Amino acid sequence: MPLYIGVMSGTSLDGLDFALIDQNDRTNLLATHYEPMPKELQQDLLGLCSSGPDELARAALAEQTWARLAAGGIRNLLHNAAIDATSIRAIGSHGQTVRHEPQRAFTIQIGNPALLAELTGISVVADFRRRDVAAGGQGAPLVPAFHEAIFGDESRIRAVLNIGGFSNLTLLTPREAARGFDCGPGNVLMDSWIQRQQGQSYDREGSWAAIGRANDLLLDQLISDSFFAAQGPKSTGRELFNLPWLEAHLASFPTIEPEDVQATLLELTARSICESLVASQPETQDVLVCGGGAHNTVLMRRLATLLPSCDVTSTSAFGIDADWMEAMAFAWLAHCCVEGIPANRPAVTGARGLRVLGAIYPA
């Protein structure tokens, strides 16, 4: 029974998710753990998402701290599951994305996998995205192959929707290769705006957005960004969608209420997802939602309203908790690397062909 651990640190920078799986004919989730990210590390990593002084040293120090945090989380996971580290075949570590610019043929995730292997005594598979970029791809999204393995159905046309900091879709049509792409902002702008206005890390269940009213003129201006009209393969990140981007648009709306901005940002997330899904796979029957956005009840209701012909539900209803999908995916990607199984999807990323993803750092 091969055991793998996946470590995922996403755009929200709130913490690290850990998933322990066994991988035989199917993927089984055995245990999970969440490790909050210290504020100082959060700020260090956020600062690396844009240019600044002494970036190389700052990145090197930040990834040492990140690796030590990850190692502690893995120890906690194994302790709680009563499993010895020697039983784990490999850790799949996504690391922390600090830059993602496929238009310039690079993507950077830091996390010091060599240190992580040293601290845990477990082999680490990391750097999953750059091989796809080297092959001409976007390096993202990488989860469609995993979604296909878990949720592919011979009788249902499905979409798996991950709403993290950014949103991405996996399109699953029976007897066809998986397709997918980034849709645009998921939670990143909503989180940034409520942090700026209220000091809260996120809008719990969308309650603040619910008391506002979406501004149609602002929404039209936001969604006119060329990213939304572009056809896949496409991916995005904080390099494009960030507070300065939002503030540049808000300059034309000096009297808009903060809660109306939040409502408009929620509508931007919902509209960008639904319009791209309808354009790419109009016959979709099931939309399976994972990531933090699955807990935003206002957003989930809006998705259901905009997609009346679809059954919109959390992946939890299909037996996999929405909070652990990405960590599971990187455990699965580690398995694919160790076994020499190609795990990118050229139709998704635009790579020249199938590639084995990741680099192995032996224990």
Secondary structure, 3 states (H helix, E strand, C coil): CCEEEEEEECCCCCEEEEEEEEECCCEEEEEEEEEECCHHHHHHHHHCCCCCCCHHHHHHHHHHHHHHHHHHHHHHHHHHHCCCHHHEEEEEEEEEEEEEEHHHCEEEEECCHHHHHHHHCCCEEECCHHHHHHCCCCCCCCCHHHHHHHHCCCCCCEEEEEECCEEEEEEECCCCCCEEEEEEECCHHHHHHHHHHHCCCCCHHHHHHHHCCCCHHHHHHHHCCHHHHCCCCCCCCCCCCCHHHHHHHHCCCCCCCHHHHHHHHHHHHHHHHHHHHHHHCCCCCEEEEECHHHHCHHHHHHHHHHCCCCEEEEHHHHCCCHHHHHHHHHHHHHHHHHHCCCCCCHHHHCCCCCCCCCEEECC
